[in-house]
Amino acid sequence: MTIVPDLFEWLHSSVKSSAIGHAKSAARTHFGQFVKGAPVDDLDFMKRIEDRRRKPYDMSHQVWSLRPRFLPQYRYFGVFVSQDWFLVCNKQSRNWLNDHPKRWHNELDKALRIWGSFFSSDLPYSGNELCDYISHNARHCDDRW
């Protein structure tokens, strides 16, 4: 796993709010599960994001959301660089995202812009099954794909 520098800095900076500090700590722990090869799934741990601007809904853009379930909740958006290598690009408050579907699309687009700033001539890694993305310790639970 790789985390873009500004997000890495945010995750490791101290804050006055204990709730935000707890959320950052929980996110680091959540990410650590992936890094250590602990069991993960594609429903609760991380999930492919649907682009609801398209009909039918589409996931071909390859953006995923890491989903730590600690309050306050944040979603961390990113893409796979290759099998077992995930690039975390951006984050957003889950409460803020809930206010309007367009906000999910903004974060999806932002993740792709960040991807493009690092890998301008390449598309994000893609696969047909979860094992194409995560080679071991992954359980497929998301019935959307």
Secondary structure, 3 states (H helix, E strand, C coil): CEECHHHHHHHHCCCCCHHHHHHHHHHHHHHHHHHHCCCEECCCCEEECCECCCCCCECCCCCEEECCCCCCCEEEEEEEEECCEEEEEEEEEHHHHHCCHHHHHHHHHHHHHHHHHHCCCCCCCCCCCHHHHCCCCEECCCCCC
